[in-house]
């Protein structure tokens, strides 16, 4: 079976699946700039040598995910499918010229039109690069459920009690107690608030929480400082958008932000 080469640009925050596994949704680009989604992956159970970072090229055996109607969705042949890291596109300066060549081949600027594409069953777009026309805010809200449901967590622990992990001490990732969202407009002029589910956002919150000795308000404030004061105000910010399978056809807006692309703007003089 020919292996598929993928440039990783998206890793979502881990979640417990209906089968009581901790899974991560990964997405990225093929060499021709086409989007691909890889799900499910038990990322944190992979050997360290197979735990890839964003903007690394990986190779693995993939098959179409027949349980997912979205055209970009593929899955590893099995949870044990090895993942090879075969390269990396490094930042090459602040404007990320090499990354731009692949990531920005197709950029959407009108969310209404993108949603129409998603709901058109002949197109069914579920992954996209999106450039907002104006970013108005970055907000955080406390989740109603701050912990994983106790029954789901108990099932997870029971099913994995006798699992032969190498370190034998695998613990499910903590649930984020806050929801982070961008407030923005696109070319259609509509003001929207969309949640971000990037793993980096969650990890930044936990790092900030430790640094601030458990002060959640300060931790959230520092997340906002990075995503609004830095990314929104000083970077050429694009969103990686992805639909949720459950809401793809029924949600008014089925997209969530699954990652950000945030190089510095290319100054005008560089264009000539």
C-alpha positions in Angstrom: 0.0 0.0 0.0 1.4 3.4 -1.0 2.0 5.7 1.9 0.4 9.2 2.0 2.6 12.2 2.7 1.0 14.9 4.8 2.1 18.3 6.1 0.6 18.6 9.5 -1.0 22.0 10.3 -3.8 21.0 12.7 -4.0 19.0 16.0 -7.2 19.5 18.0 -7.5 19.3 21.7 -7.9 15.6 22.8 -11.4 14.3 23.5 -12.9 11.1 24.8 -14.8 9.3 22.0 -18.0 7.3 22.2 -15.8 4.2 22.4 -14.1 5.7 25.4 -10.8 6.4 23.7 -8.8 9.6 24.0 -8.5 10.7 20.3 -7.1 13.6 18.4 -8.2 15.0 15.1 -5.2 15.8 12.8 -5.4 17.7 9.5 -3.0 19.1 7.0 -2.1 19.3 3.4 -1.0 16.9 0.7 1.9 18.0 -1.5 -0.5 19.5 -4.0 -2.1 21.7 -1.4 -5.2 19.6 -1.0 -6.7 19.3 2.5 -6.8 16.0 4.4 -8.3 15.0 7.8 -6.8 12.1 9.7 -9.0 10.6 12.3 -8.9 8.9 14.7 -5.4 8.9 16.1 -4.5 7.9 19.6 -1.8 10.5 19.5 -0.5 10.5 23.1 -0.2 6.7 23.1 2.2 6.8 20.1 5.9 6.3 20.7 7.7 9.6 21.1 9.4 9.0 17.7 6.0 9.1 16.1 4.5 12.1 17.9 4.7 14.7 15.2 4.6 18.5 15.5 2.9 21.1 13.3 4.6 21.7 9.9 6.3 18.3 10.0 5.8 16.1 6.9 4.6 12.6 7.9 4.0 9.4 6.0 1.6 6.7 6.9 -0.9 4.2 5.4 -4.3 5.7 5.2 -7.7 4.5 3.9 -10.9 6.4 3.3 -12.8 6.8 6.6 -16.1 5.1 5.5 -17.9 6.1 8.7 -17.4 9.8 7.7 -19.2 11.4 4.7 -16.8 14.3 4.6 -14.6 13.9 1.5 -11.3 15.0 3.2 -11.6 12.4 5.9 -9.2 9.4 6.1 -8.0 7.2 8.9 -4.9 5.1 9.6 -5.3 1.5 8.7 -5.3 0.7 12.4 -4.3 2.3 15.7 -0.9 0.5 15.4 -0.2 2.0 11.9 3.4 3.4 12.2 3.9 7.1 11.4 7.1 8.2 9.8 8.4 11.8 10.1 10.1 12.6 6.8 10.7 16.3 6.9 9.7 19.7 8.2 9.0 23.2 6.8 10.7 25.5 9.3 9.6 29.1 9.8 12.4 30.6 7.5 11.9 34.0 9.1 8.8 35.7 10.4 6.8 35.8 7.2 6.9 32.0 6.7 7.4 32.1 2.9 7.8 28.3 2.4 4.7 27.5 4.5 2.7 30.1 2.7 3.3 28.3 -0.6 1.3 25.3 0.5 -1.1 26.7 3.1 -2.4 29.7 1.2 -3.1 28.1 -2.2 -6.8 28.5 -1.6 -8.1 31.1 0.9 -11.8 31.8 1.6 -12.9 35.2 2.7 -16.7 34.9 2.7 -18.1 32.6 5.4 -21.6 32.5 3.9 -20.3 31.1 0.7 -18.1 28.6 2.5 -21.1 27.4 4.5 -23.0 27.0 1.2 -20.1 24.9 -0.1 -20.2 22.7 3.0 -23.9 22.1 2.7 -23.8 21.4 -1.0 -23.6 17.6 -1.1 -21.8 17.7 -4.4 -19.0 19.7 -2.8 -19.3 19.1 1.0 -16.2 21.2 1.9 -15.3 20.5 5.5 -11.8 22.0 5.8 -10.7 25.4 4.7 -8.2 28.3 5.1 -10.1 31.4 6.0 -9.1 35.1 6.2 -11.4 37.3 8.3 -11.9 40.8 7.1 -11.9 42.2 10.7 -11.1 40.6 14.0 -13.2 42.3 16.7 -12.3 40.3 19.9 -11.1 37.1 21.5 -13.3 35.9 24.4 -13.4 33.2 26.9 -16.3 31.6 28.8 -16.4 29.1 31.6 -17.7 25.7 30.5 -20.9 24.4 32.2 -19.2 21.1 32.6 -15.6 21.6 33.9 -14.8 17.9 34.0 -15.3 15.0 31.7 -18.6 13.3 32.5 -18.0 10.9 35.4 -19.7 7.9 33.7 -17.6 8.4 30.5 -14.4 8.8 32.6 -15.2 5.7 34.6 -15.8 3.7 31.4 -12.5 4.9 30.0 -10.6 3.9 33.1 -12.2 0.5 33.2 -11.6 -0.3 29.6 -8.0 0.7 29.9 -7.3 -0.9 33.3 -5.5 -3.9 31.8 -4.1 -2.2 28.7 -0.4 -3.0 28.2 0.9 0.5 27.8 4.7 0.7 27.9 4.7 3.1 30.8 1.4 1.6 32.3 0.4 5.0 33.7 -1.5 6.7 30.9 -3.9 9.3 32.2 -6.6 11.0 30.1 -6.0 14.6 29.3 -7.8 17.2 31.5 -10.9 18.7 30.0 -10.6 22.5 29.4 -12.7 24.4 31.9 -13.0 27.4 29.5 -14.1 27.9 25.9 -12.1 30.3 23.8 -13.6 32.0 20.7 -12.7 34.6 18.1 -15.3 37.3 17.3 -14.9 38.6 13.7 -16.4 39.6 10.4 -15.9 38.2 6.9 -16.6 39.7 3.5 -20.3 38.9 4.0 -20.3 41.6 6.7 -21.8 39.3 9.3 -20.4 39.4 12.9 -19.7 35.9 14.2 -18.3 34.2 17.3 -16.5 30.8 16.6 -14.8 28.6 19.1 -11.2 27.5 18.7 -10.3 23.9 19.4 -6.6 24.0 18.7 -4.5 21.8 21.1 -2.0 24.7 21.4 -4.7 26.9 22.8 -5.5 24.4 25.5 -1.9 23.8 26.3 -1.3 27.5 26.6 -4.0 27.8 29.1 -2.6 25.0 31.3 0.9 26.5 31.1 -0.4 29.9 32.1 -2.4 28.4 34.9 0.8 26.8 36.4 2.7 30.1 35.9 0.0 32.0 37.7 -0.3 29.5 40.6 -3.8 28.4 39.7 -5.3 31.8 38.9 -7.7 31.0 36.1 -8.6 34.6 35.3 -4.9 35.5 34.7 -4.4 32.3 32.7 -7.3 33.2 30.4 -6.2 36.8 30.1 -2.8 35.6 28.9 -4.4 33.3 26.3 -6.3 36.4 25.1 -3.2 38.5 25.0 -1.5 36.0 22.7 -4.5 35.4 20.4 -5.8 38.9 20.2 -3.1 41.4 21.1 -0.4 39.4 19.3 -2.0 37.2 16.5 -4.9 39.5 15.6 -3.2 42.8 15.9 0.4 42.1 14.6 0.2 39.0 12.4 -1.3 38.1 9.0 -3.8 35.9 10.7 -5.7 33.2 9.0 -8.0 30.5 10.5 -8.0 26.8 9.8 -11.7 26.0 9.8 -13.2 22.5 10.1 -16.8 21.2 10.3 -18.0 18.9 13.0 -19.4 15.7 11.5 -22.5 15.9 13.8 -23.5 19.4 12.7 -22.1 19.5 9.2 -25.5 19.6 7.4 -27.8 20.7 10.3 -25.9 23.5 12.0 -26.4 27.1 10.9 -22.6 27.4 10.9 -21.0 24.0 11.1 -17.4 25.3 11.3 -15.1 25.7 14.3 -11.6 27.1 14.3 -9.2 24.1 14.5 -6.0 26.1 14.2 -4.4 29.4 13.2 -1.8 30.5 10.6 0.0 33.5 12.0 3.1 34.7 10.1 4.0 38.4 10.1 2.5 40.4 7.3 4.6 40.7 4.1 5.5 44.3 3.9 4.6 46.2 0.7 8.1 46.7 -0.5 8.7 42.9 -0.5 6.0 42.5 -3.2 8.2 44.3 -5.9 
